[in-house]
Structure formats: structure tokens, C-alpha cells
Amino acid sequence: MRRLLLLSTPFFIILSQIFLTSSMAGPLKKPLTFQHVTQKEGLSSDMVFAIAIQGEEVWFGTYEGGATLYDKSKKIYKHFTTKGEPPVKVDDGDSIRWKNHLAYNHVSVILPETDRIWFGTYFYGFGGGGISYYHSQKSPLWKTFTTNDGRAKKVNAIAADGELLWVGSEKGLSLLDKKTEGWKRFYSTQDGLSGNFVNSIMIESDFVWMATSGGISRLQKIKRTWKNYSQKEGLTETEIKALVKVGPRIWAGGIGGNLFEYDSASDRWKRLEPTDALKNGGVQSIVVTKERVFVCRDNGVSLYDLPTGQWESLTAADGLVSNNVFYAAEDRNSIWFGTDKGASRLILNP
């Protein structure tokens, strides 16, 4: 009898894992449960371009409102803008380059790391913008960087690569050394980049991939050699907005709504054919979670279920605060969506 129990225990563990996986996979169970966050609840601005989760903290990057921090445990909101603390004691005549706080109030991207959180901002004028990081254990809390001679002012993408930070802007690709906190290199179309407007960056062990206004570029880190992909390599769109790793595969999304998958054997891209109703909506970002791929579009969200390969859609009719979705982030038992009318939190296990 004891031998039977010993043999049965792993069987039941495996069976329970299979059951759990199958119960989590597949289409979402509707009606869905959403929680909405707007300026009424505590956001500094209703236009949310970026979201990052770090423990019990949810960071929102907004247009004109800077960054909003929501502490879920304390249920309080805190705003961070260019008017930070402590103030600069000596006026050096360069007031546009804010110090000791957020680089600018239009936050386009947020990247959390273990010891700090990076913020990319997008400045439309002269002299400001760029990147900052927030460190809760330092004083001052914020560190703001130069814009690399104006080349990292309108920031669209940030990617961490060990002790390096890759920063994509409207002028190209900048490389920051996190140890020295100084700029190391800059790449543009003159160096081999497919387009100067860098929308997304993806890191692999040997390569840095970039989605640009001119297609997709791949930089070999050690040799510093470039490979560019455009229509000749299977991309039917010129401007690529998103680039992510989906398991062992690489996906890309175009501004016109097309999705592509990289075939390493042929070194080409093939077009994916989503079956959901939103497949023609412009892609703004792609976010991969444990179970799903969320394609954030200007007409809602396309969901791809990884275990089953099924597509479905999320729109305002399902409970989203808006169909214009910029970004998504995975929280514990939920997914946050940033839109032009606030943030929506989809409760996966209500």
C-alpha cells in the first residue's frame, strides 16, 4: 500500500499541474472584472503611455503629468514631476535641465530594475527631456542624465543589458554605462541603423534588436556589425513599433497593424495572421506574460493564448476604459492597461 502511495503522489502532482495549466489557458471567462484608475482616483494625467510593476508598487508614465506611483498596500498615490525635491540651490541659468527629479513630464517608457527604476521622457522643445532613474534608498531620490548632446532627448525605448543601458530616441541609439553613469556610444543610420527613430529595443546574448522607422535592425555586440530587415526580408511595413521575445521566437508589430515572426533558419520575417476582430488596428506595443501575448492597438487589445494558440479581443465593450491602448503590464492575478483615458486593471482571478 505504501508503494502505491509513493507511486501515486507524483502522478497526482503532474495531474494537478496539467489541470491547473489547462484551467488557466484558453479564452478569458466573460463577463470580465475591471478596475479603472483615472485622475479622479489619483493619476496625475489620464493619458498613460507606460506602466511598470515592482512588488506592491505600480508606476504610471503619463503625458504632461510625469510619473504616478500607486502603493497598493497603502492605497495611496504619489506624483513625481520636474518640480521635485530637493530644489537646486544655485541657479546656474540652465533652468530647462531639471535636476534631482524627473527629466520631463511626458514619460514614454519605464524600466524597473532591482535597485532602481528608469524613466524615459519625450521633450518637444530645446534642451530638456532624456532619461532619469529613481532610487528609493538614495538622496536625492532622482538622478537625471544629459541628453547625450541632444541625441537622447525624445526617448521611445530603454533596454537593460548588464551594466549597459540602451536608449532609443528619435535620433538613433545611445549606449549608457551604468557604472560610470556616462554615455559610451551613439548609432544612427550613418553607422548602419535602419531608421533613426528607434521605437523598441530587445536584448539577446549576442545581439541587440531594434524596431525603427525604417524596419528592423540587429547589431552584433562584439563585432559591431549590422543586419537590417525591410520589405526584401519579409516585412510588409516600413515602420515597426514593437519587438519582443515570445518564448524562443521573436515577434514584431507594425504601425499599420501587421504582426511578424522571425524565422532564424531563413533569416527572414513571416507575417502572422491573427484571427481576432482587431487585427487591422495599429500596433502600439506588445507585452508577453506567462500565459499570453498582449498586442496593444489603437482599437483595443489582441490576446494570443500561448498554450492553446487561440486569439481573442478586448475592447471598451468588454470593460476597458478606452480602445486606444498604449501599454500593458502583468501584476499578480491581473493585467494593467494604459490608455488615453486612464488605466484599466483586468482581474484574472476575481
C-alpha positions, 0 to 999 in steps of 0.5 A, spaced: 500 500 500 505 504 501 508 503 494 502 505 491 502 511 495 509 513 493 507 511 486 501 515 486 503 522 489 507 524 483 502 522 478 497 526 482 502 532 482 503 532 474 495 531 474 494 537 478 499 541 474 496 539 467 489 541 470 491 547 473 495 549 466 489 547 462 484 551 467 488 557 466 489 557 458 484 558 453 479 564 452 478 569 458 471 567 462 466 573 460 463 577 463 470 580 465 472 584 472 475 591 471 478 596 475 479 603 472 484 608 475 483 615 472 485 622 475 479 622 479 482 616 483 489 619 483 493 619 476 496 625 475 494 625 467 489 620 464 493 619 458 498 613 460 503 611 455 507 606 460 506 602 466 511 598 470 510 593 476 515 592 482 512 588 488 506 592 491 508 598 487 505 600 480 508 606 476 504 610 471 508 614 465 503 619 463 503 625 458 504 632 461 503 629 468 510 625 469 510 619 473 504 616 478 506 611 483 500 607 486 502 603 493 497 598 493 498 596 500 497 603 502 492 605 497 495 611 496 498 615 490 504 619 489 506 624 483 513 625 481 514 631 476 520 636 474 518 640 480 521 635 485 525 635 491 530 637 493 530 644 489 537 646 486 540 651 490 544 655 485 541 657 479 546 656 474 541 659 468 540 652 465 533 652 468 530 647 462 535 641 465 531 639 471 535 636 476 534 631 482 527 629 479 524 627 473 527 629 466 520 631 463 513 630 464 511 626 458 514 619 460 514 614 454 517 608 457 519 605 464 524 600 466 524 597 473 530 594 475 532 591 482 535 597 485 532 602 481 527 604 476 528 608 469 524 613 466 524 615 459 521 622 457 519 625 450 521 633 450 518 637 444 522 643 445 530 645 446 534 642 451 530 638 456 527 631 456 532 624 456 532 619 461 532 619 469 532 613 474 529 613 481 532 610 487 528 609 493 534 608 498 538 614 495 538 622 496 536 625 492 531 620 490 532 622 482 538 622 478 537 625 471 542 624 465 544 629 459 541 628 453 547 625 450 548 632 446 541 632 444 541 625 441 537 622 447 532 627 448 525 624 445 526 617 448 521 611 445 525 605 448 530 603 454 533 596 454 537 593 460 543 589 458 548 588 464 551 594 466 549 597 459 543 601 458 540 602 451 536 608 449 532 609 443 530 616 441 528 619 435 535 620 433 538 613 433 541 609 439 545 611 445 549 606 449 549 608 457 554 605 462 551 604 468 557 604 472 560 610 470 553 613 469 556 616 462 554 615 455 559 610 451 556 610 444 551 613 439 548 609 432 544 612 427 543 610 420 550 613 418 553 607 422 548 602 419 541 603 423 535 602 419 531 608 421 533 613 426 527 613 430 528 607 434 521 605 437 523 598 441 529 595 443 530 587 445 536 584 448 539 577 446 546 574 448 549 576 442 545 581 439 541 587 440 534 588 436 531 594 434 524 596 431 525 603 427 522 607 422 525 604 417 524 596 419 528 592 423 535 592 425 540 587 429 547 589 431 552 584 433 555 586 440 562 584 439 563 585 432 559 591 431 556 589 425 549 590 422 543 586 419 537 590 417 530 587 415 525 591 410 520 589 405 526 584 401 526 580 408 519 579 409 516 585 412 510 588 409 511 595 413 516 600 413 515 602 420 515 597 426 513 599 433 514 593 437 519 587 438 519 582 443 521 575 445 515 570 445 518 564 448 524 562 443 521 566 437 521 573 436 515 577 434 514 584 431 508 589 430 507 594 425 504 601 425 499 599 420 497 593 424 501 587 421 504 582 426 511 578 424 515 572 426 522 571 425 524 565 422 532 564 424 533 558 419 531 563 413 533 569 416 527 572 414 520 575 417 513 571 416 507 575 417 502 572 422 495 572 421 491 573 427 484 571 427 481 576 432 476 582 430 482 587 431 487 585 427 487 591 422 488 596 428 495 599 429 500 596 433 502 600 439 506 595 443 506 588 445 507 585 452 508 577 453 506 574 460 506 567 462 500 565 459 499 570 453 501 575 448 498 582 449 498 586 442 496 593 444 492 597 438 489 603 437 482 599 437 483 595 443 487 589 445 489 582 441 490 576 446 494 570 443 493 564 448 500 561 448 498 554 450 492 553 446 494 558 440 487 561 440 486 569 439 481 573 442 479 581 443 478 586 448 475 592 447 471 598 451 465 593 450 468 588 454 470 593 460 476 597 458 476 604 459 478 606 452 480 602 445 486 606 444 491 602 448 498 604 449 501 599 454 500 593 458 503 590 464 502 583 468 501 584 476 499 578 480 492 575 478 491 581 473 493 585 467 494 593 467 492 597 461 494 604 459 490 608 455 488 615 453 483 615 458 486 612 464 488 605 466 484 599 466 486 593 471 483 586 468 482 581 474 484 574 472 482 571 478 476 575 481 
